[in-house]
Amino acid sequence: EHLKLAQQLFQLVGASASECDTIPGRQCMASCFFLLRQFEDVLVYLKSIKPYFTNDDDFNWNYGITCAAADDYKEAKEALLQIQNEKYRAEFCYLSWLARCYIMNNEPALAWETYVRMDTSNESFNLLHLIANDCYKMGHFYYACKAFDVLERLDPDPEFWEGKRGAAIGVFQRTVAGKESPDKLQEVVILLRSTNNPQVEYMINRVMKKWAKDNRFKLE
């Protein structure tokens, strides 16, 4: 109810004849559409005033989040990285959006580094979950496997084993296709062995090691 009222008030001010072509008026319209989750419309207004807020952390925060919500992850990453305020940069919301932007820009290693720098907490667990799922969706199977492996160690949910198994198969397929380093496959084998599951030995001995032997690659 409060959000609906806020949206209506932002629209009332932003659409008024005296404010519609001013910076505050356009900020109001951007806020109105943000509350309506119409992110493409938000960007129309934010882009029109962007030159006036080059080094403004609040603007870059709102602009970055909106770009990410509109699937423009390249622009979103650039905006989020411009934020200097350490309070913003330490927030889980910032870290999770930045990690997603890294993954969507084919930089999963940077997302993983973001997780590694965090202290162990519920927030780091949630970030790990995001990295595992987003990397899997984007085909970054090596980092998905690493993330699901840690999740599985922290919580024996069968879903995490399934994610880890699927990601491991993804790494194997990419290795066979010459798109992944065999060294990464060796790391994945080590991760698989940390799981006490009868499927593990079949995957390693009957599938991965057989391929490695046929291709004269040593897999421990």
SEGUZA-73191 format. One line per 8 residues: for each residue z negated, y negated, x negated of N, C-alpha, C. Coordinates in pm, 1 decimal. Atoms other than C-alpha are relative to their C-alpha. Layout:
Z,Y,X,Z,Y,X,Z,Y,X  ...
***
This chain:
0.0,120.9,-83.3,0.0,0.0,0.0,0.0,-126.2,-86.9  5.4,115.6,90.7,-89.0,-241.0,-281.2,131.7,-16.0,-75.9  -127.1,5.7,72.1,228.9,-148.7,-469.7,111.4,-54.0,89.5  -100.9,48.2,-94.6,438.3,-212.2,-159.2,-12.6,-150.2,18.9  24.1,143.4,-15.5,276.4,-552.7,-112.7,45.8,-75.4,-124.7  -41.3,63.5,125.6,332.1,-635.8,-480.6,151.8,-9.5,-8.1  -147.0,-0.8,3.3,697.9,-536.1,-454.3,57.2,-108.4,91.5  -47.4,100.6,-95.7,743.1,-759.3,-148.1,-22.1,-141.7,-51.8
30.4,133.2,53.8,575.7,-1056.6,-317.9,90.7,-34.1,-118.0  -93.0,22.9,111.3,784.6,-1014.7,-633.8,138.5,-36.5,53.5  -131.4,26.4,-58.7,1096.3,-1007.6,-417.3,3.9,-137.9,64.7  8.0,129.8,-67.4,983.8,-1312.8,-218.1,17.1,-114.0,-100.1  -8.1,105.0,102.7,939.1,-1521.2,-533.0,134.4,5.3,-72.4  -121.6,-14.0,79.4,1234.7,-1381.6,-726.1,126.9,-37.4,73.5  -119.6,29.7,-78.9,1482.4,-1430.7,-443.1,-0.3,-141.6,55.9  8.3,135.9,-54.8,1366.0,-1782.5,-353.6,99.8,-91.4,-70.3
-101.7,90.4,53.8,1616.0,-2064.1,-405.2,-47.0,-72.7,-125.1  52.7,77.2,113.1,1387.4,-2243.5,-649.8,-22.3,84.9,-125.6  34.3,-86.7,113.7,1322.3,-1940.2,-873.4,107.5,100.7,-39.4  -93.5,-111.9,21.7,1622.1,-1706.9,-848.8,75.0,-7.7,-132.8  -73.1,13.1,126.0,1793.2,-1848.4,-1158.7,-89.3,-38.6,-117.4  93.2,29.4,108.7,1479.9,-1900.1,-1367.8,-44.9,129.7,-67.0  50.4,-119.4,69.4,1327.8,-1663.9,-1624.3,-112.0,66.8,79.6  105.5,-64.4,-81.4,1009.8,-1609.3,-1413.9,56.3,66.5,125.5
-60.9,-57.2,-119.8,1229.5,-1548.1,-1108.5,66.7,133.3,-29.2  -66.3,-125.5,37.8,1431.2,-1282.8,-1287.0,-101.7,106.6,-40.6  108.2,-94.6,30.3,1111.5,-1124.6,-1418.0,-57.7,57.5,128.9  51.3,-46.5,-129.7,990.2,-1105.0,-1058.2,93.8,102.5,62.1  -95.6,-94.5,-57.3,1310.0,-934.7,-944.4,0.8,131.2,-78.4  7.5,-121.6,82.1,1288.5,-691.9,-1236.1,-122.2,82.1,40.1  123.4,-69.0,-40.6,930.3,-609.0,-1134.6,15.6,61.9,137.9  -25.0,-50.8,-135.9,1037.6,-567.7,-771.9,78.8,130.5,-5.9
-83.4,-120.1,7.9,1309.1,-315.9,-859.5,-68.0,111.8,-78.5  73.9,-102.6,74.1,1081.3,-139.5,-1109.6,-91.9,76.4,94.9  89.6,-64.9,-95.9,831.5,-70.4,-831.2,77.9,84.8,100.1  -86.5,-79.7,-87.9,1122.1,57.8,-620.6,66.1,115.4,-76.8  -56.6,-101.8,88.9,1218.8,280.6,-917.5,153.3,-5.9,-5.2  -144.5,22.0,11.4,1570.0,131.4,-917.0,26.7,-58.1,-139.7  4.3,45.2,138.8,1588.5,116.3,-1295.3,129.2,-65.8,-48.1  -125.6,65.1,37.9,1957.0,26.1,-1327.5,-1.8,-146.7,41.9
10.7,138.3,-47.4,1886.9,-285.6,-1120.3,-100.1,-78.8,-84.4  98.0,65.6,87.9,1582.0,-363.6,-1334.3,69.9,-48.3,-126.4  -66.4,33.3,126.5,1802.6,-360.1,-1644.2,95.0,-118.5,13.7  -88.3,115.3,-22.0,2047.2,-609.1,-1492.3,-76.9,-129.3,-23.9  81.4,121.3,13.8,1767.2,-866.0,-1475.3,-60.7,-12.2,-139.4  62.7,7.3,132.2,1594.0,-775.3,-1801.4,101.4,-34.8,-108.5  -102.3,30.2,101.0,1917.9,-784.8,-2001.1,42.1,-146.8,4.5  -40.2,140.5,-13.5,1992.4,-1132.2,-1863.5,-98.3,-95.2,-67.7
100.0,87.2,63.6,1669.7,-1269.9,-2016.1,-45.1,53.5,-136.8  40.2,-64.6,126.4,1642.4,-1041.8,-2322.1,6.1,-93.5,-121.0  -5.8,88.1,117.7,1756.5,-1310.5,-2573.1,-120.6,-92.7,-14.8  115.1,91.1,4.3,1449.3,-1518.0,-2482.9,-129.2,71.0,-41.9  122.0,-77.2,27.7,1202.3,-1237.9,-2566.8,18.3,94.1,-119.6  -35.5,-84.7,114.3,1323.0,-1107.7,-2903.9,-119.1,73.6,-60.7  116.3,-60.4,66.6,978.3,-1044.0,-3054.8,-120.8,10.4,92.1  108.2,-6.4,-98.4,774.3,-1015.9,-2736.3,-34.2,146.7,28.6
38.8,-140.8,-17.3,581.7,-686.5,-2729.4,-2.7,42.4,146.1  6.6,-34.2,-142.8,523.7,-698.6,-2353.6,140.2,23.0,56.2  -137.4,-16.2,-47.7,894.6,-747.8,-2287.7,61.3,128.0,-55.4  -58.7,-119.8,61.4,998.8,-478.3,-2534.9,-58.3,128.1,58.5  63.5,-115.0,-65.6,749.1,-238.6,-2374.4,69.3,27.7,133.5  -60.8,-17.1,-132.7,887.4,-298.0,-2023.3,147.8,36.9,-10.7  -142.5,-26.4,17.8,1247.6,-299.1,-2144.5,22.8,141.7,-52.8  -13.6,-134.0,57.4,1203.7,17.2,-2350.7,-25.7,109.7,101.0
34.0,-100.4,-101.1,1035.7,212.4,-2072.4,108.7,7.4,106.9  -104.5,3.3,-102.8,1301.2,99.6,-1823.8,128.2,65.7,-50.3  -120.1,-63.2,57.8,1587.7,198.8,-2055.7,-14.9,152.1,-2.5  23.7,-144.6,4.8,1430.4,542.0,-2102.6,7.2,60.7,139.5  -2.3,-49.7,-138.1,1381.4,582.8,-1727.6,142.5,3.5,54.7  -140.5,3.8,-42.2,1751.2,495.6,-1685.9,88.0,87.0,-91.0  -68.7,-93.9,89.8,1844.6,757.0,-1952.6,79.9,-67.1,-111.9  -62.2,65.0,115.7,1956.9,497.8,-2209.7,-99.3,10.7,-115.9
104.5,-28.8,98.3,1748.4,656.0,-2483.2,21.4,-69.8,-134.2  -26.3,70.8,126.1,1919.1,483.6,-2777.4,-58.6,-140.7,6.0  52.7,135.6,-18.8,1839.1,135.9,-2646.5,-151.4,3.0,16.0  144.6,-13.3,-22.1,1493.9,253.6,-2538.4,-73.2,17.2,-132.2  63.6,-23.6,130.7,1410.0,379.8,-2888.1,-6.0,-128.9,-81.1  -4.5,124.3,77.7,1518.2,53.1,-3048.5,-102.9,-100.5,51.2  96.2,94.7,-58.3,1305.5,-151.0,-2806.8,-143.5,41.8,-30.4  136.7,-48.4,23.3,995.5,66.9,-2844.6,-40.8,-15.3,-146.3
32.0,11.3,142.5,1016.5,61.4,-3224.4,-22.0,-145.3,-43.5  21.6,141.3,31.8,1017.6,-320.5,-3218.1,-142.0,-45.6,33.4  136.2,37.4,-39.6,667.9,-324.4,-3066.2,-92.5,4.3,-121.2  89.4,11.4,115.6,412.9,-440.5,-3324.4,-146.8,20.2,36.1  139.6,-8.7,-43.8,91.5,-434.7,-3119.4,-53.5,141.9,-18.3  53.4,-132.7,30.8,-116.4,-145.3,-3254.4,-64.0,66.1,121.5  60.1,-55.7,-121.8,-293.9,-105.2,-2920.7,106.0,70.8,83.9  -111.4,-62.8,-71.5,38.5,-35.6,-2749.9,44.0,127.9,-71.9
-56.3,-110.1,78.6,155.4,191.0,-3032.5,-91.0,122.3,-5.6  94.8,-111.9,1.6,-158.2,405.8,-3005.2,-13.6,67.0,136.1  14.0,-54.6,-135.3,-127.5,466.3,-2630.2,85.4,125.7,17.3  -73.7,-124.4,-23.5,-22.5,811.1,-2511.6,133.5,-27.3,69.2  -123.9,33.0,-72.1,234.7,655.7,-2278.7,109.8,-41.0,-98.4  -95.9,44.5,101.9,404.2,487.3,-2576.2,48.0,117.9,-84.3  -34.0,-112.5,87.8,391.1,797.9,-2795.7,87.5,102.8,70.7  -77.1,-101.0,-73.4,526.4,1027.1,-2524.6,142.6,-48.4,28.2
-134.9,52.8,-22.8,817.5,797.1,-2436.3,79.0,-5.6,-130.6  -69.0,7.0,129.0,898.8,745.8,-2804.4,43.8,139.4,-45.3  -35.2,-137.8,36.4,890.6,1121.8,-2868.2,120.4,47.7,80.5  -114.3,-39.0,-84.4,1124.8,1178.0,-2573.9,127.9,-68.7,-47.8  -117.7,72.2,49.7,1359.8,909.8,-2706.9,52.8,63.0,-128.5  -43.0,-66.7,123.9,1365.3,1076.6,-3048.5,77.2,128.0,32.2  -62.4,-128.3,-34.5,1449.6,1412.7,-2891.7,137.2,-21.7,62.6  -126.0,25.6,-68.6,1721.2,1270.4,-2667.5,104.2,-63.7,-92.4
-91.7,56.2,99.9,1870.4,1092.2,-2970.6,25.3,97.7,-115.0  -22.3,-106.4,99.4,1888.0,1424.2,-3160.1,-79.4,-21.5,-129.0  90.9,18.0,113.1,1593.2,1338.1,-3385.8,-132.5,72.6,27.1  121.9,-73.0,-37.7,1345.9,1614.7,-3292.2,-106.1,2.6,-109.3  97.3,-1.5,110.4,1184.9,1610.1,-3638.6,-94.6,-119.3,9.7  83.7,119.4,-14.4,1059.1,1255.9,-3570.3,-98.2,16.4,115.5  91.5,-28.0,-111.7,911.7,1369.1,-3237.5,-112.2,91.9,-47.5  100.2,-93.3,53.1,735.1,1653.7,-3418.1,-99.2,-74.3,-90.0
87.9,79.5,86.9,598.5,1408.3,-3677.0,-96.1,-85.0,82.4  86.0,78.8,-89.0,463.4,1195.5,-3391.9,-117.5,84.5,47.5  107.7,-91.3,-40.9,266.0,1496.7,-3268.9,-94.3,30.3,-116.6  80.9,-38.8,116.3,146.3,1595.1,-3617.6,-98.8,-110.3,-38.2  87.2,112.3,36.8,0.0,1247.6,-3673.5,-115.4,-21.0,98.1  105.1,17.6,-100.6,-213.9,1272.7,-3358.5,-120.7,88.5,-29.5  119.5,-84.0,5.2,-571.9,1398.0,-3351.7,7.9,103.1,112.2  -0.1,-103.7,-103.0,-625.6,1719.9,-3155.5,-77.9,-48.1,122.3
61.3,47.7,-124.4,-699.1,1627.9,-2794.6,84.4,47.7,117.0  -80.6,-32.6,-117.7,-577.3,1675.8,-2438.2,134.4,-71.8,-6.2  -123.9,76.9,9.3,-320.1,1404.8,-2508.6,97.9,64.4,-98.2  -89.7,-65.3,96.5,-183.6,1584.3,-2815.3,56.6,129.1,59.2  -47.0,-120.8,-68.2,-160.2,1904.5,-2606.7,112.5,-36.1,97.0  -101.9,43.1,-96.1,35.0,1716.0,-2338.9,127.9,-43.9,-70.9  -118.5,41.0,76.1,265.9,1564.8,-2600.9,74.1,122.7,-52.9  -58.5,-124.6,49.2,323.7,1910.4,-2746.9,79.5,68.8,111.1
-67.1,-59.1,-116.7,415.6,2035.6,-2399.3,132.4,-71.6,25.6  -121.9,79.2,-20.5,666.7,1751.5,-2360.7,103.5,33.2,-107.5  -92.1,-30.1,110.5,818.4,1821.2,-2704.5,61.6,138.6,16.8  -49.4,-136.8,-17.8,847.0,2194.4,-2634.3,108.8,6.0,106.3  -94.5,-8.0,-111.7,1023.3,2149.5,-2301.6,124.7,-85.5,-21.3  -116.0,86.7,22.4,1245.6,1854.5,-2396.4,89.8,55.1,-110.5  -80.2,-58.4,108.7,1354.3,2018.8,-2722.3,77.6,122.1,49.7  -66.9,-118.9,-55.2,1435.2,2339.5,-2535.1,121.5,-42.7,83.1
-109.7,47.1,-86.4,1645.2,2150.2,-2277.8,116.6,-55.6,-81.4  -103.5,64.0,82.1,1832.6,1965.9,-2553.3,59.6,93.8,-104.9  -53.9,-95.8,95.9,1896.1,2279.5,-2760.4,-55.8,-13.4,-140.0  66.9,10.1,130.5,1663.5,2181.3,-3045.2,-101.0,115.2,-9.0  83.1,-119.3,-18.1,1532.4,2536.4,-3047.1,-103.7,21.0,-110.3  95.5,-18.1,110.1,1363.0,2531.3,-3388.1,-130.7,-73.3,30.2  121.6,77.1,-29.9,1121.7,2254.4,-3287.4,-62.8,43.3,131.9  55.0,-55.2,-124.5,1085.6,2400.0,-2938.3,-84.8,122.2,-31.7
72.8,-121.4,38.7,977.7,2728.1,-3098.5,-132.6,-35.5,-67.7  121.9,44.1,68.0,725.6,2550.3,-3324.6,-102.2,-52.5,101.2  90.0,58.7,-99.5,581.9,2360.7,-3027.8,-58.2,107.0,91.9  50.0,-107.5,-87.1,559.1,2666.2,-2801.4,-96.7,91.2,-75.8  90.1,-81.9,80.7,394.3,2856.2,-3087.5,-140.6,-59.5,-2.3  131.4,65.2,1.3,112.6,2600.6,-3112.9,-62.7,4.8,138.9  51.4,-6.5,-137.8,79.5,2587.4,-2733.7,-57.2,137.9,30.1  43.5,-138.1,-24.6,50.3,2966.5,-2723.5,-132.2,29.8,-70.6
125.3,-20.8,73.4,-224.8,2960.9,-2986.2,-117.0,-69.2,69.9  104.7,77.2,-67.3,-417.1,2701.2,-2786.5,-30.7,52.3,139.5  15.0,-46.2,-138.3,-361.1,2860.0,-2445.5,88.9,123.5,19.5  -79.1,-123.9,-11.7,-252.2,3225.5,-2389.6,76.4,12.2,132.3  -79.4,-1.2,-123.0,-40.1,3130.6,-2088.0,132.2,72.7,-28.5  -125.8,-73.7,23.0,253.6,3379.1,-2059.2,123.3,-90.7,-3.5  -112.2,94.6,-2.5,480.1,3080.0,-1992.9,34.0,-48.6,-141.2  -23.7,49.3,135.8,434.3,2966.4,-2353.7,67.6,106.8,-86.2
-69.0,-107.9,71.6,535.4,3306.9,-2490.1,146.2,6.3,41.9  -138.3,-4.2,-48.2,844.4,3302.7,-2270.9,82.5,-113.4,-60.5  -68.9,113.5,61.5,933.8,2957.0,-2401.7,26.4,24.4,-147.4  -12.7,-30.0,143.6,872.9,3065.9,-2760.4,108.1,105.7,-23.2  -100.4,-106.7,12.1,1081.1,3382.2,-2714.3,140.6,-56.4,22.1  -130.7,58.9,-29.0,1368.5,3188.1,-2558.0,47.6,-92.2,-110.7  -35.8,91.4,108.6,1358.7,2924.8,-2831.1,36.4,77.5,-126.4  -29.8,-83.4,117.1,1352.1,3195.1,-3100.9,140.5,59.7,10.5
-135.0,-53.4,-22.1,1662.9,3353.7,-2949.1,103.3,-110.6,-20.2  -89.6,114.4,19.5,1819.9,3007.3,-2943.9,24.4,-28.3,-147.2  -14.5,20.6,144.9,1753.2,2964.7,-3317.6,88.1,109.7,-59.9  -79.8,-112.5,49.6,1899.7,3310.9,-3383.0,147.9,-19.5,33.5  -138.9,21.4,-41.4,2214.8,3231.5,-3184.7,66.0,-110.8,-81.8  -54.1,110.6,79.6,2259.2,2902.6,-3371.5,22.3,42.8,-145.3  -16.5,-50.3,137.0,2210.8,3083.3,-3704.0,125.8,85.6,-9.7  -119.6,-85.2,-4.3,2475.6,3341.4,-3611.4,126.7,-86.0,4.6
-115.9,88.8,-14.4,2710.4,3055.8,-3518.5,17.6,-93.4,-119.8  -9.3,84.9,118.3,2647.0,2886.8,-3853.8,-46.8,-142.1,22.0  46.6,135.4,-32.0,2478.7,2586.8,-3690.8,-145.7,-23.7,-39.3  140.7,10.6,40.1,2126.9,2656.1,-3820.3,-18.3,70.4,-133.4  27.0,-60.2,131.0,1994.2,2733.2,-4166.2,-71.5,133.9,16.1  71.2,-128.5,-5.6,1892.0,3099.8,-4220.6,-148.6,-14.0,-33.9  141.1,23.3,32.9,1568.4,2959.5,-4365.0,-81.9,-29.0,125.7  68.8,30.0,-126.1,1481.1,2832.0,-4018.6,-26.1,129.7,77.1
17.7,-128.7,-67.2,1533.7,3183.4,-3881.1,-117.1,75.5,-62.0  113.0,-64.7,66.6,1289.5,3314.7,-4142.1,-132.6,-57.6,50.8  121.0,64.1,-52.7,1030.1,3062.0,-4021.4,-29.2,48.3,141.2  16.0,-45.3,-138.4,1090.1,3170.1,-3663.0,-54.8,142.3,4.0  51.5,-137.6,7.9,1030.3,3535.4,-3757.5,-150.5,-1.4,-25.6  143.5,12.4,28.9,692.5,3434.4,-3900.6,-76.0,-45.3,124.7  63.7,47.9,-123.2,610.0,3245.9,-3579.5,-7.6,112.0,104.3  -1.3,-110.2,-96.9,710.5,3546.7,-3368.0,-109.4,102.1,-30.3
98.2,-102.0,38.8,481.6,3776.9,-3564.7,-144.1,-40.8,34.2  135.1,44.1,-36.7,181.6,3565.4,-3464.1,-33.1,37.2,144.5  20.0,-39.8,-139.7,229.0,3690.8,-3106.8,-15.8,151.2,9.9  23.9,-143.4,-20.8,84.9,4027.9,-3010.5,71.7,44.2,127.4  -81.8,-38.4,-114.7,364.6,4144.7,-2783.9,98.9,106.7,-45.9  -90.6,-108.5,41.6,570.4,4468.8,-2795.1,145.5,-43.7,-15.9  -138.3,47.6,11.7,891.9,4266.6,-2760.4,30.6,-54.2,-139.7  -19.1,67.3,128.9,835.9,4103.6,-3099.5,70.9,89.0,-101.0
-58.3,-88.8,100.9,915.4,4402.3,-3321.4,144.5,35.0,31.8  -138.6,-28.5,-38.8,1228.9,4483.0,-3121.4,89.8,-117.6,-38.3  -80.0,119.3,29.7,1354.1,4124.9,-3155.1,24.7,-13.9,-150.1  -11.7,19.4,145.0,1285.0,4115.0,-3528.3,78.7,113.1,-65.7  -58.1,-113.9,72.6,1379.2,4467.0,-3642.3,136.0,43.7,52.6  -123.7,-52.5,-58.8,1653.9,4567.2,-3399.3,110.2,-105.7,12.6  -100.5,105.5,-22.5,1824.4,4231.2,-3358.1,17.0,-88.5,-123.7  -11.4,100.0,107.0,1746.9,3970.7,-3623.6,20.8,62.5,-137.3
-13.0,-62.7,132.1,1699.5,4195.6,-3926.9,131.7,76.7,-12.8  -127.7,-72.9,3.3,2002.6,4405.4,-3834.0,114.2,-96.5,-31.2  -104.9,99.6,26.9,2221.0,4094.5,-3824.1,-9.9,-49.2,-144.4  20.3,50.5,136.3,2067.7,3968.4,-4149.2,52.7,99.7,-103.6  -46.3,-103.6,93.1,2138.7,4300.1,-4323.1,151.7,7.4,-1.5  -146.1,-5.8,-10.1,2496.3,4308.8,-4195.3,66.1,-119.9,-68.1  -55.9,122.3,58.6,2544.7,3956.0,-4329.2,-58.9,-31.4,-137.8  54.5,9.4,135.2,2367.1,4020.1,-4659.8,-96.0,-117.8,-17.2
103.5,102.7,6.6,2086.1,3784.5,-4582.3,-135.9,67.8,11.0  130.9,-64.9,1.7,1731.5,3888.5,-4666.1,-95.0,-69.3,97.0  95.1,51.2,-98.5,1491.4,3846.9,-4376.9,-128.3,80.2,-12.1  127.2,-70.6,20.8,1128.3,3931.5,-4447.8,-63.9,39.8,133.1
***
